[in-house]
Amino acid sequence: MAELDIDLYDEPARARIEALQRRLAEELLKLGHTVIVEWGFWARSERDALRLRARGLGAAVELRYLDVPIDRLWDRLRTRRDERPWATALVERADLVRWASKFEAPDAHEQSLYDPSDP
């Protein structure tokens, strides 16, 4: 979104971009390609919907979840912003903390619903 000069917080634009990405990902899966989706999935229901849709297209589905502390995420955001200020949105620490409180981490049962990842 930054590359297209679209405000990170423009929800209608974000929804259109994600819908386009979803359509392109499905087309690639239908052609037998590997697709990495790396956005959203804050809620289990979002992850379930994508997993079931991909499986319906005959794709194997892996879940890669990294449990990273807020302090480490904040350090990464600041570093990225310092290295490429023109390509990153301004995210405040309070935003990060608020968003983290809404995230539904996958538990062991949910993780068992996915195909095993290669090491």
MARKEKE-89685 format. One record per residue (C-alpha): residue number from 1; residue in one letter; z, y, x. Coordinates in Angstrom, 2 decimals, padded with zeros to 5 digits. Layout:
{pos: NUM | code: A | z: Z | y: Y | x: X}
...
REM end
This chain:
{pos: 1 | code: M | z: 000.00 | y: 000.00 | x: 000.00}
{pos: 2 | code: A | z: 000.75 | y: 002.34 | x: 002.89}
{pos: 3 | code: E | z: -002.71 | y: 001.68 | x: 004.34}
{pos: 4 | code: L | z: -004.22 | y: 002.77 | x: 001.01}
{pos: 5 | code: D | z: -001.91 | y: 005.80 | x: 000.82}
{pos: 6 | code: I | z: -000.25 | y: 004.43 | x: -002.32}
{pos: 7 | code: D | z: 003.41 | y: 005.20 | x: -002.91}
{pos: 8 | code: L | z: 005.54 | y: 002.08 | x: -002.40}
{pos: 9 | code: Y | z: 007.48 | y: 003.01 | x: -005.52}
{pos: 10 | code: D | z: 004.39 | y: 003.37 | x: -007.76}
{pos: 11 | code: E | z: 005.13 | y: 000.38 | x: -009.98}
{pos: 12 | code: P | z: 001.83 | y: 000.43 | x: -011.96}
{pos: 13 | code: A | z: -000.16 | y: 000.48 | x: -008.72}
{pos: 14 | code: R | z: 002.00 | y: -002.29 | x: -007.27}
{pos: 15 | code: A | z: 001.42 | y: -004.41 | x: -010.38}
{pos: 16 | code: R | z: -002.36 | y: -003.95 | x: -010.12}
{pos: 17 | code: I | z: -002.38 | y: -004.84 | x: -006.43}
{pos: 18 | code: E | z: -000.24 | y: -007.93 | x: -006.96}
{pos: 19 | code: A | z: -002.46 | y: -009.05 | x: -009.86}
{pos: 20 | code: L | z: -005.51 | y: -008.71 | x: -007.62}
{pos: 21 | code: Q | z: -003.76 | y: -010.62 | x: -004.82}
{pos: 22 | code: R | z: -002.74 | y: -013.33 | x: -007.27}
{pos: 23 | code: R | z: -006.33 | y: -013.74 | x: -008.54}
{pos: 24 | code: L | z: -007.70 | y: -013.89 | x: -004.99}
{pos: 25 | code: A | z: -005.02 | y: -016.40 | x: -003.96}
{pos: 26 | code: E | z: -005.90 | y: -018.65 | x: -006.90}
{pos: 27 | code: E | z: -009.60 | y: -018.52 | x: -006.02}
{pos: 28 | code: L | z: -008.82 | y: -019.46 | x: -002.43}
{pos: 29 | code: L | z: -006.56 | y: -022.32 | x: -003.55}
{pos: 30 | code: K | z: -009.33 | y: -023.63 | x: -005.82}
{pos: 31 | code: L | z: -011.58 | y: -023.71 | x: -002.75}
{pos: 32 | code: G | z: -009.00 | y: -025.74 | x: -000.84}
{pos: 33 | code: H | z: -007.76 | y: -022.96 | x: 001.44}
{pos: 34 | code: T | z: -004.18 | y: -022.28 | x: 002.49}
{pos: 35 | code: V | z: -002.64 | y: -019.14 | x: 001.03}
{pos: 36 | code: I | z: 000.53 | y: -017.39 | x: 002.10}
{pos: 37 | code: V | z: 002.13 | y: -015.24 | x: -000.58}
{pos: 38 | code: E | z: 004.72 | y: -012.91 | x: 000.81}
{pos: 39 | code: W | z: 005.81 | y: -010.52 | x: -001.88}
{pos: 40 | code: G | z: 008.40 | y: -010.37 | x: -004.60}
{pos: 41 | code: F | z: 009.94 | y: -013.62 | x: -005.73}
{pos: 42 | code: W | z: 013.31 | y: -011.98 | x: -006.15}
{pos: 43 | code: A | z: 014.05 | y: -014.21 | x: -009.13}
{pos: 44 | code: R | z: 013.86 | y: -017.95 | x: -009.44}
{pos: 45 | code: S | z: 011.69 | y: -017.56 | x: -012.54}
{pos: 46 | code: E | z: 009.04 | y: -015.77 | x: -010.43}
{pos: 47 | code: R | z: 009.09 | y: -018.50 | x: -007.80}
{pos: 48 | code: D | z: 008.95 | y: -021.23 | x: -010.47}
{pos: 49 | code: A | z: 005.94 | y: -019.62 | x: -012.15}
{pos: 50 | code: L | z: 003.99 | y: -019.37 | x: -008.90}
{pos: 51 | code: R | z: 004.93 | y: -022.90 | x: -007.81}
{pos: 52 | code: L | z: 003.84 | y: -024.39 | x: -011.12}
{pos: 53 | code: R | z: 000.59 | y: -022.40 | x: -011.19}
{pos: 54 | code: A | z: -000.30 | y: -023.44 | x: -007.63}
{pos: 55 | code: R | z: 000.55 | y: -027.07 | x: -008.37}
{pos: 56 | code: G | z: -001.65 | y: -026.83 | x: -011.46}
{pos: 57 | code: L | z: -004.49 | y: -025.90 | x: -009.12}
{pos: 58 | code: G | z: -003.76 | y: -028.98 | x: -007.01}
{pos: 59 | code: A | z: -002.12 | y: -027.14 | x: -004.13}
{pos: 60 | code: A | z: 000.91 | y: -028.22 | x: -002.14}
{pos: 61 | code: V | z: 003.58 | y: -025.53 | x: -002.28}
{pos: 62 | code: E | z: 006.12 | y: -024.73 | x: 000.42}
{pos: 63 | code: L | z: 009.00 | y: -022.30 | x: 000.21}
{pos: 64 | code: R | z: 010.05 | y: -020.55 | x: 003.39}
{pos: 65 | code: Y | z: 013.36 | y: -018.78 | x: 002.87}
{pos: 66 | code: L | z: 015.20 | y: -016.94 | x: 005.62}
{pos: 67 | code: D | z: 018.76 | y: -015.93 | x: 004.92}
{pos: 68 | code: V | z: 019.06 | y: -012.72 | x: 006.94}
{pos: 69 | code: P | z: 022.11 | y: -010.44 | x: 006.81}
{pos: 70 | code: I | z: 021.67 | y: -006.90 | x: 005.45}
{pos: 71 | code: D | z: 022.50 | y: -005.36 | x: 008.84}
{pos: 72 | code: R | z: 019.69 | y: -007.30 | x: 010.50}
{pos: 73 | code: L | z: 017.22 | y: -006.38 | x: 007.74}
{pos: 74 | code: W | z: 018.21 | y: -002.73 | x: 008.08}
{pos: 75 | code: D | z: 017.65 | y: -002.86 | x: 011.85}
{pos: 76 | code: R | z: 014.19 | y: -004.36 | x: 011.32}
{pos: 77 | code: L | z: 013.26 | y: -001.71 | x: 008.75}
{pos: 78 | code: R | z: 014.34 | y: 001.12 | x: 011.04}
{pos: 79 | code: T | z: 012.45 | y: -000.36 | x: 013.99}
{pos: 80 | code: R | z: 009.29 | y: -000.80 | x: 011.93}
{pos: 81 | code: R | z: 009.57 | y: 002.76 | x: 010.61}
{pos: 82 | code: D | z: 010.09 | y: 004.11 | x: 014.14}
{pos: 83 | code: E | z: 007.13 | y: 002.16 | x: 015.53}
{pos: 84 | code: R | z: 004.68 | y: 002.87 | x: 012.71}
{pos: 85 | code: P | z: 005.98 | y: 005.80 | x: 010.63}
{pos: 86 | code: W | z: 002.53 | y: 006.44 | x: 009.17}
{pos: 87 | code: A | z: 002.31 | y: 002.90 | x: 007.77}
{pos: 88 | code: T | z: 005.74 | y: 002.37 | x: 006.28}
{pos: 89 | code: A | z: 007.55 | y: 003.67 | x: 003.25}
{pos: 90 | code: L | z: 010.86 | y: 005.39 | x: 003.60}
{pos: 91 | code: V | z: 013.53 | y: 002.90 | x: 002.60}
{pos: 92 | code: E | z: 017.13 | y: 003.98 | x: 002.64}
{pos: 93 | code: R | z: 019.97 | y: 001.58 | x: 003.43}
{pos: 94 | code: A | z: 021.34 | y: 002.11 | x: -000.10}
{pos: 95 | code: D | z: 017.99 | y: 000.89 | x: -001.50}
{pos: 96 | code: L | z: 018.17 | y: -002.23 | x: 000.64}
{pos: 97 | code: V | z: 021.74 | y: -002.99 | x: -000.47}
{pos: 98 | code: R | z: 020.84 | y: -002.43 | x: -004.14}
{pos: 99 | code: W | z: 017.77 | y: -004.67 | x: -003.89}
{pos: 100 | code: A | z: 019.72 | y: -007.41 | x: -002.10}
{pos: 101 | code: S | z: 022.24 | y: -007.49 | x: -004.93}
{pos: 102 | code: K | z: 019.40 | y: -008.37 | x: -007.34}
{pos: 103 | code: F | z: 017.94 | y: -011.17 | x: -005.22}
{pos: 104 | code: E | z: 018.44 | y: -014.75 | x: -006.45}
{pos: 105 | code: A | z: 018.59 | y: -016.89 | x: -003.32}
{pos: 106 | code: P | z: 017.10 | y: -020.37 | x: -003.71}
{pos: 107 | code: D | z: 019.74 | y: -023.08 | x: -003.80}
{pos: 108 | code: A | z: 019.35 | y: -026.62 | x: -002.48}
{pos: 109 | code: H | z: 018.11 | y: -027.95 | x: -005.83}
{pos: 110 | code: E | z: 015.40 | y: -025.31 | x: -006.09}
{pos: 111 | code: Q | z: 014.32 | y: -025.89 | x: -002.50}
{pos: 112 | code: S | z: 013.97 | y: -029.61 | x: -003.27}
{pos: 113 | code: L | z: 011.23 | y: -028.76 | x: -005.81}
{pos: 114 | code: Y | z: 008.87 | y: -027.70 | x: -003.03}
{pos: 115 | code: D | z: 006.83 | y: -029.70 | x: -000.58}
{pos: 116 | code: P | z: 008.39 | y: -030.15 | x: 002.85}
{pos: 117 | code: S | z: 007.42 | y: -027.55 | x: 005.45}
{pos: 118 | code: D | z: 005.99 | y: -028.47 | x: 008.80}
{pos: 119 | code: P | z: 008.52 | y: -027.70 | x: 011.55}
REM end
